[in-house]
Amino acid sequence: MGGGTGAALALGDATSLSRIAPIVWSGSFRIEVNELIQYPGLLDDEFDEEPCASIEDERFDQIYPSKVQKLSWRHWTPVTVAVEATKLLVTEPRTRVLDVGCGPGKFCLVAAALTDARFTGIEQRSDLVTIARRAALKHRLTNVEIIHGNVTDFAFAGYNAFYLFNPFEENMFQRQKIDSSVPLSEALFQKYTHYVAAQLGNRPIGTRVVTYAGTADEIPACYDCEQALFGGDLKLWIKTRDGARSIYRRTT
């Protein structure tokens, strides 16, 4: 785990993006993130285009070490997507959101800067956990928690919203893996996917899940897709009926 992989992203004009002046994150991180997302076009009502490497991401990613920045275009949530996912997930200030496979915490950090909801990320790569924790501490985001661990050792009770950016695809497409620090296999993909589906199936009716990219194999049959953005890559799922035992969703 560690963010997503296999997302429909384009690198864009890397040459022009590389000339962007560095941001000096010296003031209020919340204010600066809110200013960052006000660039024209970022919050348009229409999302027909696939998100790509953008000025917003180049600027935001400067909070990370260079090795993490280089992985952003494929593995970390684009700022544009994080903004819309936050809107879909957070229905009240007391919302508790779990990001499965949070990587360096990019979604959690953006979302925590935009709302008063609480965001928890779980990540099994210790170096990414350290990077995410340092970023949250440096920028005084007290509504972010990053947990080091494997998702199968973590219960979903206590959370009422969940974010999944294709967290287990590395196990199926290892050429796109982040690194070699964790075991990867098709068997693990099945194990993780089934575990998450079972945990989500046990959550109460009204639970909200947002998936980005991938085939949403982790979403149980008791959830319905209520909204889709970015050409269908970003989906909101809501549990609409009981069915903890019916964890498999029929795909077409």
Secondary structure, 3 states (H helix, E strand, C coil): CCCCCCCCCECCCHHHHCCCCCCCCCCCHHHHHHHHCCCCCCCCCCCCCCCECCHHHHHHHHHCCHHHHCCHHHHCCCHHHHHHHHHHHCCCCCCEEEEECCCCCHHHHHHHHHCCCEEEEEECCHHHHHHHHHHHHHCCCCCEEEEECCHHHCCCCCCCEEEECCCCHHHCCHHHCCCCCCCCCHHHHHHHHHHHHHHHHCCCCCCEEEEECCCCCCCCCCEEEEEEEHHHCEEEEEECCCCCCCCCCCCC
